[in-house]
Amino acid sequence: MTPEEIEVLIKVQAAPWTELHQKHFAGLTDITMIVLKGHLLVEQLLTALLSHYCHTSAQLGEARLRFRQKMGLVKAIVSPPLPEECWKMLKLINQLRNDFAHELEPPKLQQHLESVRAIAEPHRKAAPNEFQFVFDTDEGRVKFLISFCIGFLASVDSVIHLKKKSEA
């Protein structure tokens, strides 16, 4: 396969995730909804990655794995490995989700948002000028973290699909 064919295949494989991301994040401004929808989307991607390694994906559903367990399994078995920063982002997304899912007034929310700011800030420098506004609010920074993780996970999903296709 040529590099161009590989690039097209990866884009095609990642397209459903890109579409889901755009569908559920376009116009969202409420941090609670951003976190809850983002967490669901990321968790679906983790499940998809794990399902590549299962004989029947129904068994994966029956295992009733939690987000953190899925994250640990993906980290243990997926190759190529994701950067450590991505794992920190995923852990933080899960912490934020737990903040909103278990408390009306989450006591650790400000601490977790401070971590979001710290992780997102170095990326501000690399972002083009037209995207600098994303880093001006906590909502934008959380969207960035979720989008960053979705991008990495969707790319890994594409690579796994490509490997399976070449082995067939």
N, C-alpha and C positions, 0 to 999 in steps of 0.2 A: 504494500500500500504506500502511496506517495504521502508526503506530509500534508498536502492539500486535501487528499481524501480523508486522512485521519482527522484533520481539523473540521471538515464538513460532518463527519460521523459524530464527533464529540458535540458539535453544535446541535445536531439533530437529537442526540440522546439527552442533552441538557435542556432542550426546548420546553418540555412539559414543566420542569421545575421553574424555569424562567417565567413561563406564563402564569403559573400559580403564584409566584412571588409578585408579579405585576398586578395580578387580579386582586390579591388580598392586601397589598401595601399601598396601592395608588390612593393618595388622598388621606390616608390614615394619619391622624394627629394626636389621638388619645394614647398615651403611653401604655395604659393597661391593655388596650386592644392590640397595640403593636407587639407587646411582649407575648400575649397569649396566642395570637395568630402566628407570630414568628416562631414561637416554641413548637407549635403544632407542625408547622411546615418543616422545621429542622428535624423534628422527631420522625416525620414521615420519611425524610431522606435517610436518616440513620437506619430505619427499618428496611428501606429499599436496599441499602448497602449490605445489611446482614442477610437479606433474603437471597442475595447472589450466592451465598455460601451454604444455603439450606437445600436439602433434597425436595422438601415441600415447604413452602412458605407458610402454610396453615399451621404447622407446628410452631413456628415463630410466634404467631398470634396467640396460640394456646399457652405459651410460656409466660405471657403477661409481664414482659420485661418493662421496667421503668426506664425513663430517659437516661438516667445515670448509668444503668446497667448496659443499655444499648451503646452508649458512648464508650464505656469501657471495653465492650466486645469489639466495636469498630476499631478502636485504637489498637487492640491486640492483634486483629487479623487482617486489617486492610493494608494493602501495599499498592502504591507507594504511601508511606506514612504522611500524615498531615503535619504541618508545622506546629510546634508546641503552643504558639500564640493562638492558633485556632482552637485547641483544646481548652485554653484558658477562657476564650470567648464563649465556647459552648457551655462550660461550667457556669459562667456568669449569667448566660441566658437562662439556664435552668434555675439558678438562684433567684433571678428576677421573677420568673414564672411562679416559683414557690412563694415569693413575697406576695404577689397578687392573688394567688389561689387560696392562701391559707389565712390571710389577715386583711381586715378592712383598712387598717392603718398600719402598714408593715413597718415594724421598728428598725429593720435593717435596710430599708429601701435607700435611704440617703447614702449609706455606706456602699451599697452595691452600685448606685449611680456614680459615686466618686470613682469606683473601679472602672466603670464604663468610660468615664472621662479620661482616666489615665491610659487606658488601652487604646482609645480612639485618637487621642491627641497626636501621637507620632504619624498617624495616617493623614492628618490634615495637611502636613507639609508635602506629601506625595500627591494629594488630590489636585486635579486641575482647578483653576480659579472659579469656573462655573459651578463647581460642586462644594466650594468652601462653606456655603450656608448650611450644609448637612451637619457640620460639626458645631454649629452655634447653639443647638438645643439638646437637651437630654433625649428627647424623642428622636431627633435626627441621628444622634450618636448610637442609640439602641438600634435604629433601623440599619445603620451602617454595619454594626456588629453582626446582626442577623444576616444581612445581605452578603457580607464577607464569608460567613460560615456556609451559607447556601452555595455560594460560588465555588468554594473549595470542595464541599461534599458532592455537588453536582459534577464537578470535574472528575473526582475520584470514581463516581458512579459511571461516568462515560468511559474512563480508562478500563474499569472492570468489564464493562460491556464489550469494549474493543478487544480485550484479551480473550474473552470467551468466544467472540466471533472469529478471531484468528486461530483459535484452537479447534474450532469445529470443522 
